[in-house]
Amino acid sequence: MPEFKSVFYRQEVTFMILGGTCTRNCRFCAVDKAKGCVLPVDPSEADNVALAVKKLGLKYVVVTSVTRDDLIDGGAGQFARVINAVYGVNHLIKNRGFNTGFSG
């Protein structure tokens, strides 16, 4: 759930992509850990994030994700799709991506 004060006053949101289940077991993290298989990547995720950016009139977006060691590229392709879709609806938006190191 976004922190609404940031959304409406500063027009910024953080989006966590690639699902809600992590494939690593870091002790410091509160994200759910995979106990078997994880859901496939949502093919409409990039478009959904871009639509939210447009509807909310955001000026600044942070894109982060769970770790997806089960994916060949670690999720790098999905990061690229999301960021490109966001720029497609607002080419002036400021964006920061926090990736998981992509299997590193």
N, C-alpha and C positions, 0 to 999 in steps of 0.2 A: 504494500500500500504506500503510495507516495506521500511525502510530507506536504500537506496542502499549502502551507505557508510559502514554501519554496516554489511550488507549482504556480500559484497565482500572483505572487509578488515579484519573484525573481525569474519566473518563467523557465525553470530548469527541472529536469527529472532524470533519474537514473533508471535504466532498463536492464534487467537481468535476462539474458537470452539463453538459449539452448536447454530450456527446461528448468526444473526445480530440483533435480537430483544430480549429485556430484559423483564422479567415479573414483575420487581419491578419498582418503580417510584422514584429513588434516585435523589435529586436535583443537586448533584455535578457531575453527569455522563452525558456524551454526547451521549451515546448509545440510539438507537431508543427504545421507550417504546411500549409494546404490547397494542393495542387498540382493543382487541378481542382475536382471537386465533393466536397462533404462529405456525410456520412450524414445522413438525416433525423432529426429529434428523436424520441427513443424515447418512445412514448406511455405506456409503463409505468414510466418513470423516477421519477416522483413517488411512485408506490406502492412501488417498490423501495427508494427512499431511506427512506421512512417505515417500511417493514418492517425495514430494517437498524437504524434508530434504536430501534425497539421491541425487537428481539432483543438488541441490545447494551446496552439500559438506559441510553441516553445522557442526560446532563443539559445538555450544551452542544453545539451544532452550528453549524459555519460552512459556508455554501453559497457556492461560487464557481463560475466557469465559464470556458470558452474564449470568445473573442469570436465571435459568429455574425452578421456583417453580412449574411449571405445570408437571414436571417429578417426579415420585415417589422417585427416588434417588437423585433428584436435579441436575442430570448430572454426578454424581460420576462414573457411569459405563462408560460413554463416555470418561471421563478423563483417566480412566484406559486403555481403548482400544487404545486411541491415544498414550499415553506414551509407552505402550507395543509395538505398531506398530513402533514407532520411534526407540526404542531400538532394534527392530528386524532388522532394516536396518543399524544401527550403535550402537553397544553395548558399545562403548567408549564415546558416546556423553554426554555432561553435560546438565542437564535438570532441569528446575525449573517450578513448577506448581503454579499458583495463582488461587485458587478456590474461589467461592462466599460464602462459609460457608455452602452450601448445606442445605438450608431452616433454617439457624440459624442466 
